[in-house]
Amino acid sequence: MNRKKAVALKYEALKDTAPKVVAKGEGKIAEKIIKVAKEHGIPIKQDKELVELLSKLDIGEEIPIELYEVVARIFAYIYKYKT
């Protein structure tokens, strides 16, 4: 069975050195993360491979340097979406 997974990232340019995992889960928790994001107008980007990698991180942990490029592309996508 392939359960739905979700990971939420947060990045504050003047405060953080890298994006951090602020929520993660699978199944009903993943559905709740997605629901809350939608309710607050937070863009959602689906990427199964990335969510697998990010779900291995702890909440509050910064993403590793190896994921900077792909996460930067997602933040660029979100920036375009919001403007």
Buried (B, 14 or more C-beta within 10 A) or exposed (E): EEEBBBBBBEBEEEEEEBBBBBBBBBEEBBBEBBEEBEEEEEBEBEBEEBBEBBBEBEEEEBBEEEBEEBBEEBBEEBEEEEE
